[in-house]
Amino acid sequence: MTILMICLAVLGGALLSIQAAINGQLGAKVGVFRCAFLTFALGAVVTALLIFFFEPPQAHSLMDVPKWQLLGA
């Protein structure tokens, strides 16, 4: 298990450097703000899809929680 975590950490570091290189080239072509928006939008879409497909079904819906939790308190 420890070997797997070390491999994931190394892979994450390698992918982070690849993302920096891609964002640098993309930022030079389309602009810094568009590049940042695209990066965060793509990350949000991928995260939403991962949650949608891999989250186990919940017994409670959003409306079953107390009202103070819906307000972000």
CHARMM internal coordinates of N, CA and C (Angstrom, degrees):
IC EDIT
DIST 1 N 1 CA 1.4484
DIST 1 CA 1 C 1.5318
ANGL 1 N 1 CA 1 C 110.53
DIST 1 C 2 N 1.3198
ANGL 1 CA 1 C 2 N 116.15
DIHE 1 N 1 CA 1 C 2 N -37.87
DIST 2 N 2 CA 1.4561
ANGL 1 C 2 N 2 CA 119.98
DIHE 1 CA 1 C 2 N 2 CA 179.33
DIST 2 CA 2 C 1.5303
ANGL 2 N 2 CA 2 C 110.70
DIHE 1 C 2 N 2 CA 2 C -65.00
DIST 2 C 3 N 1.3220
ANGL 2 CA 2 C 3 N 116.53
DIHE 2 N 2 CA 2 C 3 N -40.11
DIST 3 N 3 CA 1.4697
ANGL 2 C 3 N 3 CA 120.99
DIHE 2 CA 2 C 3 N 3 CA 178.80
DIST 3 CA 3 C 1.5222
ANGL 3 N 3 CA 3 C 110.16
DIHE 2 C 3 N 3 CA 3 C -62.14
DIST 3 C 4 N 1.3287
ANGL 3 CA 3 C 4 N 117.23
DIHE 3 N 3 CA 3 C 4 N -40.28
DIST 4 N 4 CA 1.4601
ANGL 3 C 4 N 4 CA 121.09
DIHE 3 CA 3 C 4 N 4 CA 178.42
DIST 4 CA 4 C 1.5261
ANGL 4 N 4 CA 4 C 111.13
DIHE 3 C 4 N 4 CA 4 C -62.50
DIST 4 C 5 N 1.3235
ANGL 4 CA 4 C 5 N 117.64
DIHE 4 N 4 CA 4 C 5 N -43.07
DIST 5 N 5 CA 1.4625
ANGL 4 C 5 N 5 CA 121.04
DIHE 4 CA 4 C 5 N 5 CA 179.26
DIST 5 CA 5 C 1.5267
ANGL 5 N 5 CA 5 C 111.40
DIHE 4 C 5 N 5 CA 5 C -65.63
DIST 5 C 6 N 1.3070
ANGL 5 CA 5 C 6 N 117.67
DIHE 5 N 5 CA 5 C 6 N -38.51
DIST 6 N 6 CA 1.4660
ANGL 5 C 6 N 6 CA 120.86
DIHE 5 CA 5 C 6 N 6 CA 177.57
DIST 6 CA 6 C 1.5256
ANGL 6 N 6 CA 6 C 110.01
DIHE 5 C 6 N 6 CA 6 C -65.56
DIST 6 C 7 N 1.3162
ANGL 6 CA 6 C 7 N 116.92
DIHE 6 N 6 CA 6 C 7 N -42.67
DIST 7 N 7 CA 1.4708
ANGL 6 C 7 N 7 CA 120.60
DIHE 6 CA 6 C 7 N 7 CA 178.24
DIST 7 CA 7 C 1.5272
ANGL 7 N 7 CA 7 C 111.00
DIHE 6 C 7 N 7 CA 7 C -63.58
DIST 7 C 8 N 1.3221
ANGL 7 CA 7 C 8 N 118.16
DIHE 7 N 7 CA 7 C 8 N -40.52
DIST 8 N 8 CA 1.4636
ANGL 7 C 8 N 8 CA 120.91
DIHE 7 CA 7 C 8 N 8 CA 177.57
DIST 8 CA 8 C 1.5245
ANGL 8 N 8 CA 8 C 111.63
DIHE 7 C 8 N 8 CA 8 C -65.13
DIST 8 C 9 N 1.3279
ANGL 8 CA 8 C 9 N 117.51
DIHE 8 N 8 CA 8 C 9 N -37.57
DIST 9 N 9 CA 1.4613
ANGL 8 C 9 N 9 CA 120.88
DIHE 8 CA 8 C 9 N 9 CA 178.13
DIST 9 CA 9 C 1.5286
ANGL 9 N 9 CA 9 C 110.95
DIHE 8 C 9 N 9 CA 9 C -66.34
DIST 9 C 10 N 1.3204
ANGL 9 CA 9 C 10 N 117.50
DIHE 9 N 9 CA 9 C 10 N -42.28
DIST 10 N 10 CA 1.4595
ANGL 9 C 10 N 10 CA 121.29
DIHE 9 CA 9 C 10 N 10 CA 178.10
DIST 10 CA 10 C 1.5274
ANGL 10 N 10 CA 10 C 110.43
DIHE 9 C 10 N 10 CA 10 C -65.55
DIST 10 C 11 N 1.3177
ANGL 10 CA 10 C 11 N 116.91
DIHE 10 N 10 CA 10 C 11 N -42.95
DIST 11 N 11 CA 1.4597
ANGL 10 C 11 N 11 CA 120.91
DIHE 10 CA 10 C 11 N 11 CA 178.36
DIST 11 CA 11 C 1.5273
ANGL 11 N 11 CA 11 C 111.01
DIHE 10 C 11 N 11 CA 11 C -63.49
DIST 11 C 12 N 1.3189
ANGL 11 CA 11 C 12 N 117.20
DIHE 11 N 11 CA 11 C 12 N -40.91
DIST 12 N 12 CA 1.4582
ANGL 11 C 12 N 12 CA 121.03
DIHE 11 CA 11 C 12 N 12 CA 177.50
DIST 12 CA 12 C 1.5207
ANGL 12 N 12 CA 12 C 111.93
DIHE 11 C 12 N 12 CA 12 C -62.71
DIST 12 C 13 N 1.3077
ANGL 12 CA 12 C 13 N 117.59
DIHE 12 N 12 CA 12 C 13 N -41.36
DIST 13 N 13 CA 1.4612
ANGL 12 C 13 N 13 CA 121.04
DIHE 12 CA 12 C 13 N 13 CA 177.08
DIST 13 CA 13 C 1.5138
ANGL 13 N 13 CA 13 C 112.24
DIHE 12 C 13 N 13 CA 13 C -64.71
DIST 13 C 14 N 1.3235
ANGL 13 CA 13 C 14 N 117.36
DIHE 13 N 13 CA 13 C 14 N -39.92
DIST 14 N 14 CA 1.4676
ANGL 13 C 14 N 14 CA 120.99
DIHE 13 CA 13 C 14 N 14 CA 178.16
DIST 14 CA 14 C 1.5195
ANGL 14 N 14 CA 14 C 110.97
DIHE 13 C 14 N 14 CA 14 C -66.14
DIST 14 C 15 N 1.3238
ANGL 14 CA 14 C 15 N 116.88
DIHE 14 N 14 CA 14 C 15 N -42.49
DIST 15 N 15 CA 1.4585
ANGL 14 C 15 N 15 CA 119.71
DIHE 14 CA 14 C 15 N 15 CA 179.33
DIST 15 CA 15 C 1.5237
ANGL 15 N 15 CA 15 C 111.82
DIHE 14 C 15 N 15 CA 15 C -68.21
DIST 15 C 16 N 1.3133
ANGL 15 CA 15 C 16 N 117.67
DIHE 15 N 15 CA 15 C 16 N -31.12
DIST 16 N 16 CA 1.4593
ANGL 15 C 16 N 16 CA 121.10
DIHE 15 CA 15 C 16 N 16 CA 177.42
DIST 16 CA 16 C 1.5297
ANGL 16 N 16 CA 16 C 111.13
DIHE 15 C 16 N 16 CA 16 C -65.97
DIST 16 C 17 N 1.3241
ANGL 16 CA 16 C 17 N 116.94
DIHE 16 N 16 CA 16 C 17 N -39.38
DIST 17 N 17 CA 1.4619
ANGL 16 C 17 N 17 CA 119.00
DIHE 16 CA 16 C 17 N 17 CA 177.83
DIST 17 CA 17 C 1.5263
ANGL 17 N 17 CA 17 C 111.17
DIHE 16 C 17 N 17 CA 17 C -70.31
DIST 17 C 18 N 1.3228
ANGL 17 CA 17 C 18 N 117.28
DIHE 17 N 17 CA 17 C 18 N -34.36
DIST 18 N 18 CA 1.4651
ANGL 17 C 18 N 18 CA 120.34
DIHE 17 CA 17 C 18 N 18 CA 175.99
DIST 18 CA 18 C 1.5219
ANGL 18 N 18 CA 18 C 110.20
DIHE 17 C 18 N 18 CA 18 C -65.65
DIST 18 C 19 N 1.3347
ANGL 18 CA 18 C 19 N 117.41
DIHE 18 N 18 CA 18 C 19 N -41.45
DIST 19 N 19 CA 1.4640
ANGL 18 C 19 N 19 CA 120.90
DIHE 18 CA 18 C 19 N 19 CA 178.53
DIST 19 CA 19 C 1.5211
ANGL 19 N 19 CA 19 C 111.09
DIHE 18 C 19 N 19 CA 19 C -63.06
DIST 19 C 20 N 1.3108
ANGL 19 CA 19 C 20 N 117.89
DIHE 19 N 19 CA 19 C 20 N -38.08
DIST 20 N 20 CA 1.4621
ANGL 19 C 20 N 20 CA 120.57
DIHE 19 CA 19 C 20 N 20 CA 179.06
DIST 20 CA 20 C 1.5269
ANGL 20 N 20 CA 20 C 110.68
DIHE 19 C 20 N 20 CA 20 C -64.04
DIST 20 C 21 N 1.3251
ANGL 20 CA 20 C 21 N 117.53
DIHE 20 N 20 CA 20 C 21 N -40.74
DIST 21 N 21 CA 1.4600
ANGL 20 C 21 N 21 CA 120.47
DIHE 20 CA 20 C 21 N 21 CA 178.82
DIST 21 CA 21 C 1.5270
ANGL 21 N 21 CA 21 C 111.45
DIHE 20 C 21 N 21 CA 21 C -66.51
DIST 21 C 22 N 1.3247
ANGL 21 CA 21 C 22 N 116.17
DIHE 21 N 21 CA 21 C 22 N -41.71
DIST 22 N 22 CA 1.4669
ANGL 21 C 22 N 22 CA 120.03
DIHE 21 CA 21 C 22 N 22 CA 179.11
DIST 22 CA 22 C 1.5205
ANGL 22 N 22 CA 22 C 110.64
DIHE 21 C 22 N 22 CA 22 C -66.14
DIST 22 C 23 N 1.3343
ANGL 22 CA 22 C 23 N 117.72
DIHE 22 N 22 CA 22 C 23 N -43.84
DIST 23 N 23 CA 1.4664
ANGL 22 C 23 N 23 CA 121.07
DIHE 22 CA 22 C 23 N 23 CA 179.15
DIST 23 CA 23 C 1.5266
ANGL 23 N 23 CA 23 C 111.55
DIHE 22 C 23 N 23 CA 23 C -64.15
DIST 23 C 24 N 1.3119
ANGL 23 CA 23 C 24 N 117.80
DIHE 23 N 23 CA 23 C 24 N -34.34
DIST 24 N 24 CA 1.4609
ANGL 23 C 24 N 24 CA 120.77
DIHE 23 CA 23 C 24 N 24 CA 177.74
DIST 24 CA 24 C 1.5157
ANGL 24 N 24 CA 24 C 111.92
DIHE 23 C 24 N 24 CA 24 C -64.15
DIST 24 C 25 N 1.3187
ANGL 24 CA 24 C 25 N 116.31
DIHE 24 N 24 CA 24 C 25 N -45.79
DIST 25 N 25 CA 1.4629
ANGL 24 C 25 N 25 CA 119.88
DIHE 24 CA 24 C 25 N 25 CA 179.22
DIST 25 CA 25 C 1.5175
ANGL 25 N 25 CA 25 C 111.32
DIHE 24 C 25 N 25 CA 25 C -69.62
DIST 25 C 26 N 1.3160
ANGL 25 CA 25 C 26 N 116.89
DIHE 25 N 25 CA 25 C 26 N -40.74
DIST 26 N 26 CA 1.4640
ANGL 25 C 26 N 26 CA 120.31
DIHE 25 CA 25 C 26 N 26 CA 179.09
DIST 26 CA 26 C 1.5250
ANGL 26 N 26 CA 26 C 111.16
DIHE 25 C 26 N 26 CA 26 C -65.98
DIST 26 C 27 N 1.3210
ANGL 26 CA 26 C 27 N 117.55
DIHE 26 N 26 CA 26 C 27 N -40.04
DIST 27 N 27 CA 1.4556
ANGL 26 C 27 N 27 CA 121.61
DIHE 26 CA 26 C 27 N 27 CA 178.48
DIST 27 CA 27 C 1.5205
ANGL 27 N 27 CA 27 C 112.27
DIHE 26 C 27 N 27 CA 27 C -63.62
DIST 27 C 28 N 1.3246
ANGL 27 CA 27 C 28 N 116.70
DIHE 27 N 27 CA 27 C 28 N -33.77
DIST 28 N 28 CA 1.4622
ANGL 27 C 28 N 28 CA 120.02
DIHE 27 CA 27 C 28 N 28 CA 178.38
DIST 28 CA 28 C 1.5285
ANGL 28 N 28 CA 28 C 111.24
DIHE 27 C 28 N 28 CA 28 C -70.53
DIST 28 C 29 N 1.3190
ANGL 28 CA 28 C 29 N 117.33
DIHE 28 N 28 CA 28 C 29 N -28.73
DIST 29 N 29 CA 1.4719
ANGL 28 C 29 N 29 CA 120.28
DIHE 28 CA 28 C 29 N 29 CA -176.81
DIST 29 CA 29 C 1.5243
ANGL 29 N 29 CA 29 C 113.00
DIHE 28 C 29 N 29 CA 29 C -89.27
DIST 29 C 30 N 1.3321
ANGL 29 CA 29 C 30 N 117.97
DIHE 29 N 29 CA 29 C 30 N -42.91
DIST 30 N 30 CA 1.4731
ANGL 29 C 30 N 30 CA 120.08
DIHE 29 CA 29 C 30 N 30 CA -173.62
DIST 30 CA 30 C 1.5239
ANGL 30 N 30 CA 30 C 113.00
DIHE 29 C 30 N 30 CA 30 C -109.63
DIST 30 C 31 N 1.3063
ANGL 30 CA 30 C 31 N 118.47
DIHE 30 N 30 CA 30 C 31 N -9.57
DIST 31 N 31 CA 1.4600
ANGL 30 C 31 N 31 CA 121.44
DIHE 30 CA 30 C 31 N 31 CA -178.81
DIST 31 CA 31 C 1.5237
ANGL 31 N 31 CA 31 C 110.84
DIHE 30 C 31 N 31 CA 31 C 106.82
DIST 31 C 32 N 1.3136
ANGL 31 CA 31 C 32 N 113.81
DIHE 31 N 31 CA 31 C 32 N 154.33
DIST 32 N 32 CA 1.4660
ANGL 31 C 32 N 32 CA 120.13
DIHE 31 CA 31 C 32 N 32 CA -174.53
DIST 32 CA 32 C 1.5230
ANGL 32 N 32 CA 32 C 111.71
DIHE 31 C 32 N 32 CA 32 C -67.77
DIST 32 C 33 N 1.3441
ANGL 32 CA 32 C 33 N 117.27
DIHE 32 N 32 CA 32 C 33 N -43.98
DIST 33 N 33 CA 1.4592
ANGL 32 C 33 N 33 CA 119.67
DIHE 32 CA 32 C 33 N 33 CA -176.01
DIST 33 CA 33 C 1.5282
ANGL 33 N 33 CA 33 C 111.67
DIHE 32 C 33 N 33 CA 33 C -69.27
DIST 33 C 34 N 1.3284
ANGL 33 CA 33 C 34 N 117.33
DIHE 33 N 33 CA 33 C 34 N -40.68
DIST 34 N 34 CA 1.4706
ANGL 33 C 34 N 34 CA 119.31
DIHE 33 CA 33 C 34 N 34 CA 176.96
DIST 34 CA 34 C 1.5247
ANGL 34 N 34 CA 34 C 110.88
DIHE 33 C 34 N 34 CA 34 C -65.16
DIST 34 C 35 N 1.3052
ANGL 34 CA 34 C 35 N 116.20
DIHE 34 N 34 CA 34 C 35 N -38.62
DIST 35 N 35 CA 1.4689
ANGL 34 C 35 N 35 CA 119.91
DIHE 34 CA 34 C 35 N 35 CA 178.72
DIST 35 CA 35 C 1.5252
ANGL 35 N 35 CA 35 C 110.72
DIHE 34 C 35 N 35 CA 35 C -63.85
DIST 35 C 36 N 1.3325
ANGL 35 CA 35 C 36 N 116.99
DIHE 35 N 35 CA 35 C 36 N -44.65
DIST 36 N 36 CA 1.4654
ANGL 35 C 36 N 36 CA 120.40
DIHE 35 CA 35 C 36 N 36 CA 179.13
DIST 36 CA 36 C 1.5194
ANGL 36 N 36 CA 36 C 111.03
DIHE 35 C 36 N 36 CA 36 C -64.29
DIST 36 C 37 N 1.3450
ANGL 36 CA 36 C 37 N 116.94
DIHE 36 N 36 CA 36 C 37 N -41.73
DIST 37 N 37 CA 1.4545
ANGL 36 C 37 N 37 CA 120.22
DIHE 36 CA 36 C 37 N 37 CA 178.28
DIST 37 CA 37 C 1.5266
ANGL 37 N 37 CA 37 C 110.89
DIHE 36 C 37 N 37 CA 37 C -62.66
DIST 37 C 38 N 1.3244
ANGL 37 CA 37 C 38 N 116.83
DIHE 37 N 37 CA 37 C 38 N -44.18
DIST 38 N 38 CA 1.4583
ANGL 37 C 38 N 38 CA 120.56
DIHE 37 CA 37 C 38 N 38 CA 179.45
DIST 38 CA 38 C 1.5213
ANGL 38 N 38 CA 38 C 111.48
DIHE 37 C 38 N 38 CA 38 C -62.73
DIST 38 C 39 N 1.3213
ANGL 38 CA 38 C 39 N 116.54
DIHE 38 N 38 CA 38 C 39 N -41.69
DIST 39 N 39 CA 1.4663
ANGL 38 C 39 N 39 CA 120.43
DIHE 38 CA 38 C 39 N 39 CA -179.75
DIST 39 CA 39 C 1.5268
ANGL 39 N 39 CA 39 C 111.19
DIHE 38 C 39 N 39 CA 39 C -63.00
DIST 39 C 40 N 1.3341
ANGL 39 CA 39 C 40 N 117.10
DIHE 39 N 39 CA 39 C 40 N -47.64
DIST 40 N 40 CA 1.4624
ANGL 39 C 40 N 40 CA 120.23
DIHE 39 CA 39 C 40 N 40 CA -178.76
DIST 40 CA 40 C 1.5264
ANGL 40 N 40 CA 40 C 111.60
DIHE 39 C 40 N 40 CA 40 C -70.49
DIST 40 C 41 N 1.3332
ANGL 40 CA 40 C 41 N 117.79
DIHE 40 N 40 CA 40 C 41 N -36.70
DIST 41 N 41 CA 1.4640
ANGL 40 C 41 N 41 CA 120.64
DIHE 40 CA 40 C 41 N 41 CA 178.60
DIST 41 CA 41 C 1.5323
ANGL 41 N 41 CA 41 C 110.35
DIHE 40 C 41 N 41 CA 41 C -65.54
DIST 41 C 42 N 1.3112
ANGL 41 CA 41 C 42 N 116.80
DIHE 41 N 41 CA 41 C 42 N -43.99
DIST 42 N 42 CA 1.4566
ANGL 41 C 42 N 42 CA 119.95
DIHE 41 CA 41 C 42 N 42 CA 178.91
DIST 42 CA 42 C 1.5247
ANGL 42 N 42 CA 42 C 111.33
DIHE 41 C 42 N 42 CA 42 C -64.29
DIST 42 C 43 N 1.3278
ANGL 42 CA 42 C 43 N 116.71
DIHE 42 N 42 CA 42 C 43 N -40.17
DIST 43 N 43 CA 1.4640
ANGL 42 C 43 N 43 CA 120.33
DIHE 42 CA 42 C 43 N 43 CA 176.32
DIST 43 CA 43 C 1.5138
ANGL 43 N 43 CA 43 C 112.30
DIHE 42 C 43 N 43 CA 43 C -63.17
DIST 43 C 44 N 1.3345
ANGL 43 CA 43 C 44 N 116.93
DIHE 43 N 43 CA 43 C 44 N -39.56
DIST 44 N 44 CA 1.4691
ANGL 43 C 44 N 44 CA 120.43
DIHE 43 CA 43 C 44 N 44 CA 178.41
DIST 44 CA 44 C 1.5225
ANGL 44 N 44 CA 44 C 111.27
DIHE 43 C 44 N 44 CA 44 C -66.62
DIST 44 C 45 N 1.3273
ANGL 44 CA 44 C 45 N 117.01
DIHE 44 N 44 CA 44 C 45 N -40.65
DIST 45 N 45 CA 1.4751
ANGL 44 C 45 N 45 CA 120.43
DIHE 44 CA 44 C 45 N 45 CA 179.37
DIST 45 CA 45 C 1.5268
ANGL 45 N 45 CA 45 C 110.39
DIHE 44 C 45 N 45 CA 45 C -65.62
DIST 45 C 46 N 1.3241
ANGL 45 CA 45 C 46 N 117.28
DIHE 45 N 45 CA 45 C 46 N -44.90
DIST 46 N 46 CA 1.4661
ANGL 45 C 46 N 46 CA 120.06
DIHE 45 CA 45 C 46 N 46 CA 179.71
DIST 46 CA 46 C 1.5267
ANGL 46 N 46 CA 46 C 110.66
DIHE 45 C 46 N 46 CA 46 C -63.71
DIST 46 C 47 N 1.3324
ANGL 46 CA 46 C 47 N 117.30
DIHE 46 N 46 CA 46 C 47 N -42.07
DIST 47 N 47 CA 1.4581
ANGL 46 C 47 N 47 CA 120.60
DIHE 46 CA 46 C 47 N 47 CA 178.32
DIST 47 CA 47 C 1.5224
ANGL 47 N 47 CA 47 C 111.28
DIHE 46 C 47 N 47 CA 47 C -63.62
DIST 47 C 48 N 1.3412
ANGL 47 CA 47 C 48 N 117.33
DIHE 47 N 47 CA 47 C 48 N -42.53
DIST 48 N 48 CA 1.4642
ANGL 47 C 48 N 48 CA 120.56
DIHE 47 CA 47 C 48 N 48 CA 178.89
DIST 48 CA 48 C 1.5286
ANGL 48 N 48 CA 48 C 110.99
DIHE 47 C 48 N 48 CA 48 C -63.08
DIST 48 C 49 N 1.3270
ANGL 48 CA 48 C 49 N 116.95
DIHE 48 N 48 CA 48 C 49 N -40.57
DIST 49 N 49 CA 1.4706
ANGL 48 C 49 N 49 CA 119.35
DIHE 48 CA 48 C 49 N 49 CA 178.73
DIST 49 CA 49 C 1.5232
ANGL 49 N 49 CA 49 C 111.46
DIHE 48 C 49 N 49 CA 49 C -66.89
DIST 49 C 50 N 1.3201
ANGL 49 CA 49 C 50 N 117.55
DIHE 49 N 49 CA 49 C 50 N -40.00
DIST 50 N 50 CA 1.4646
ANGL 49 C 50 N 50 CA 120.16
DIHE 49 CA 49 C 50 N 50 CA 177.55
DIST 50 CA 50 C 1.5230
ANGL 50 N 50 CA 50 C 111.33
DIHE 49 C 50 N 50 CA 50 C -63.15
DIST 50 C 51 N 1.3333
ANGL 50 CA 50 C 51 N 116.53
DIHE 50 N 50 CA 50 C 51 N -41.87
DIST 51 N 51 CA 1.4649
ANGL 50 C 51 N 51 CA 120.02
DIHE 50 CA 50 C 51 N 51 CA 177.83
DIST 51 CA 51 C 1.5254
ANGL 51 N 51 CA 51 C 110.30
DIHE 50 C 51 N 51 CA 51 C -65.02
DIST 51 C 52 N 1.3240
ANGL 51 CA 51 C 52 N 116.15
DIHE 51 N 51 CA 51 C 52 N -43.11
DIST 52 N 52 CA 1.4666
ANGL 51 C 52 N 52 CA 120.65
DIHE 51 CA 51 C 52 N 52 CA -177.68
DIST 52 CA 52 C 1.5222
ANGL 52 N 52 CA 52 C 111.81
DIHE 51 C 52 N 52 CA 52 C -62.37
DIST 52 C 53 N 1.3311
ANGL 52 CA 52 C 53 N 117.48
DIHE 52 N 52 CA 52 C 53 N -41.94
DIST 53 N 53 CA 1.4593
ANGL 52 C 53 N 53 CA 120.13
DIHE 52 CA 52 C 53 N 53 CA -174.62
DIST 53 CA 53 C 1.5269
ANGL 53 N 53 CA 53 C 114.56
DIHE 52 C 53 N 53 CA 53 C -90.34
DIST 53 C 54 N 1.3367
ANGL 53 CA 53 C 54 N 118.35
DIHE 53 N 53 CA 53 C 54 N -25.62
DIST 54 N 54 CA 1.4639
ANGL 53 C 54 N 54 CA 119.28
DIHE 53 CA 53 C 54 N 54 CA -173.67
DIST 54 CA 54 C 1.5206
ANGL 54 N 54 CA 54 C 115.14
DIHE 53 C 54 N 54 CA 54 C -113.58
DIST 54 C 55 N 1.3191
ANGL 54 CA 54 C 55 N 118.41
DIHE 54 N 54 CA 54 C 55 N -7.80
DIST 55 N 55 CA 1.4631
ANGL 54 C 55 N 55 CA 120.61
DIHE 54 CA 54 C 55 N 55 CA 177.97
DIST 55 CA 55 C 1.5230
ANGL 55 N 55 CA 55 C 109.62
DIHE 54 C 55 N 55 CA 55 C -73.26
DIST 55 C 56 N 1.3126
ANGL 55 CA 55 C 56 N 117.79
DIHE 55 N 55 CA 55 C 56 N 129.48
DIST 56 N 56 CA 1.4642
ANGL 55 C 56 N 56 CA 118.96
DIHE 55 CA 55 C 56 N 56 CA 178.03
DIST 56 CA 56 C 1.5301
ANGL 56 N 56 CA 56 C 110.20
DIHE 55 C 56 N 56 CA 56 C -66.44
DIST 56 C 57 N 1.3128
ANGL 56 CA 56 C 57 N 117.65
DIHE 56 N 56 CA 56 C 57 N 149.73
DIST 57 N 57 CA 1.4700
ANGL 56 C 57 N 57 CA 119.62
DIHE 56 CA 56 C 57 N 57 CA -179.80
DIST 57 CA 57 C 1.5224
ANGL 57 N 57 CA 57 C 110.99
DIHE 56 C 57 N 57 CA 57 C -62.88
DIST 57 C 58 N 1.3122
ANGL 57 CA 57 C 58 N 114.93
DIHE 57 N 57 CA 57 C 58 N 140.08
DIST 58 N 58 CA 1.4600
ANGL 57 C 58 N 58 CA 121.10
DIHE 57 CA 57 C 58 N 58 CA -179.07
DIST 58 CA 58 C 1.5249
ANGL 58 N 58 CA 58 C 109.75
DIHE 57 C 58 N 58 CA 58 C -98.78
DIST 58 C 59 N 1.3152
ANGL 58 CA 58 C 59 N 115.50
DIHE 58 N 58 CA 58 C 59 N 149.93
DIST 59 N 59 CA 1.4581
ANGL 58 C 59 N 59 CA 119.93
DIHE 58 CA 58 C 59 N 59 CA 179.14
DIST 59 CA 59 C 1.5236
ANGL 59 N 59 CA 59 C 110.94
DIHE 58 C 59 N 59 CA 59 C -78.38
DIST 59 C 60 N 1.3357
ANGL 59 CA 59 C 60 N 117.38
DIHE 59 N 59 CA 59 C 60 N -23.57
DIST 60 N 60 CA 1.4568
ANGL 59 C 60 N 60 CA 121.37
DIHE 59 CA 59 C 60 N 60 CA -176.70
DIST 60 CA 60 C 1.5200
ANGL 60 N 60 CA 60 C 109.80
DIHE 59 C 60 N 60 CA 60 C -113.03
DIST 60 C 61 N 1.2980
ANGL 60 CA 60 C 61 N 115.77
DIHE 60 N 60 CA 60 C 61 N 148.43
DIST 61 N 61 CA 1.4552
ANGL 60 C 61 N 61 CA 120.00
DIHE 60 CA 60 C 61 N 61 CA 175.59
DIST 61 CA 61 C 1.5159
ANGL 61 N 61 CA 61 C 109.39
DIHE 60 C 61 N 61 CA 61 C -96.64
DIST 61 C 62 N 1.3245
ANGL 61 CA 61 C 62 N 116.96
DIHE 61 N 61 CA 61 C 62 N 179.21
DIST 62 N 62 CA 1.4603
ANGL 61 C 62 N 62 CA 121.68
DIHE 61 CA 61 C 62 N 62 CA -178.59
DIST 62 CA 62 C 1.5179
ANGL 62 N 62 CA 62 C 111.41
DIHE 61 C 62 N 62 CA 62 C -63.90
DIST 62 C 63 N 1.3200
ANGL 62 CA 62 C 63 N 118.02
DIHE 62 N 62 CA 62 C 63 N -32.73
DIST 63 N 63 CA 1.4627
ANGL 62 C 63 N 63 CA 120.87
DIHE 62 CA 62 C 63 N 63 CA -176.89
DIST 63 CA 63 C 1.5268
ANGL 63 N 63 CA 63 C 112.97
DIHE 62 C 63 N 63 CA 63 C -80.88
DIST 63 C 64 N 1.3279
ANGL 63 CA 63 C 64 N 118.21
DIHE 63 N 63 CA 63 C 64 N -5.17
DIST 64 N 64 CA 1.4554
ANGL 63 C 64 N 64 CA 121.25
DIHE 63 CA 63 C 64 N 64 CA 178.53
DIST 64 CA 64 C 1.5264
ANGL 64 N 64 CA 64 C 112.83
DIHE 63 C 64 N 64 CA 64 C -87.03
DIST 64 C 65 N 1.3187
ANGL 64 CA 64 C 65 N 118.30
DIHE 64 N 64 CA 64 C 65 N -5.88
DIST 65 N 65 CA 1.4600
ANGL 64 C 65 N 65 CA 120.48
DIHE 64 CA 64 C 65 N 65 CA -178.60
DIST 65 CA 65 C 1.5174
ANGL 65 N 65 CA 65 C 109.74
DIHE 64 C 65 N 65 CA 65 C -87.91
DIST 65 C 66 N 1.3379
ANGL 65 CA 65 C 66 N 117.28
DIHE 65 N 65 CA 65 C 66 N 159.01
DIST 66 N 66 CA 1.4663
ANGL 65 C 66 N 66 CA 119.51
DIHE 65 CA 65 C 66 N 66 CA 177.38
DIST 66 CA 66 C 1.5277
ANGL 66 N 66 CA 66 C 111.19
DIHE 65 C 66 N 66 CA 66 C -61.81
DIST 66 C 67 N 1.3220
ANGL 66 CA 66 C 67 N 116.36
DIHE 66 N 66 CA 66 C 67 N 153.01
DIST 67 N 67 CA 1.4655
ANGL 66 C 67 N 67 CA 121.81
DIHE 66 CA 66 C 67 N 67 CA -175.24
DIST 67 CA 67 C 1.5233
ANGL 67 N 67 CA 67 C 112.04
DIHE 66 C 67 N 67 CA 67 C -61.25
DIST 67 C 68 N 1.3404
ANGL 67 CA 67 C 68 N 118.94
DIHE 67 N 67 CA 67 C 68 N -33.52
DIST 68 N 68 CA 1.4668
ANGL 67 C 68 N 68 CA 120.26
DIHE 67 CA 67 C 68 N 68 CA -178.46
DIST 68 CA 68 C 1.5170
ANGL 68 N 68 CA 68 C 110.86
DIHE 67 C 68 N 68 CA 68 C -66.62
DIST 68 C 69 N 1.3276
ANGL 68 CA 68 C 69 N 119.40
DIHE 68 N 68 CA 68 C 69 N -25.81
DIST 69 N 69 CA 1.4545
ANGL 68 C 69 N 69 CA 120.67
DIHE 68 CA 68 C 69 N 69 CA 177.90
DIST 69 CA 69 C 1.5251
ANGL 69 N 69 CA 69 C 111.35
DIHE 68 C 69 N 69 CA 69 C -73.66
DIST 69 C 70 N 1.3040
ANGL 69 CA 69 C 70 N 118.60
DIHE 69 N 69 CA 69 C 70 N -29.18
DIST 70 N 70 CA 1.4576
ANGL 69 C 70 N 70 CA 121.47
DIHE 69 CA 69 C 70 N 70 CA 178.53
DIST 70 CA 70 C 1.5122
ANGL 70 N 70 CA 70 C 111.49
DIHE 69 C 70 N 70 CA 70 C -71.75
DIST 70 C 71 N 1.3370
ANGL 70 CA 70 C 71 N 117.46
DIHE 70 N 70 CA 70 C 71 N -23.69
DIST 71 N 71 CA 1.4500
ANGL 70 C 71 N 71 CA 121.29
DIHE 70 CA 70 C 71 N 71 CA -178.44
DIST 71 CA 71 C 1.5215
ANGL 71 N 71 CA 71 C 112.50
DIHE 70 C 71 N 71 CA 71 C -85.79
DIST 71 C 72 N 1.3108
ANGL 71 CA 71 C 72 N 118.63
DIHE 71 N 71 CA 71 C 72 N -2.90
DIST 72 N 72 CA 1.4501
ANGL 71 C 72 N 72 CA 121.71
DIHE 71 CA 71 C 72 N 72 CA 178.65
DIST 72 CA 72 C 1.5168
ANGL 72 N 72 CA 72 C 113.79
DIHE 71 C 72 N 72 CA 72 C 81.00
DIST 72 C 73 N 1.3259
ANGL 72 CA 72 C 73 N 117.49
DIHE 72 N 72 CA 72 C 73 N 18.78
DIST 73 N 73 CA 1.4587
ANGL 72 C 73 N 73 CA 120.56
DIHE 72 CA 72 C 73 N 73 CA -179.43
DIST 73 CA 73 C 1.5060
ANGL 73 N 73 CA 73 C 110.86
DIHE 72 C 73 N 73 CA 73 C -81.64
END
COOR INIT
IC SEED 1 N 1 CA 1 C
IC BUILD
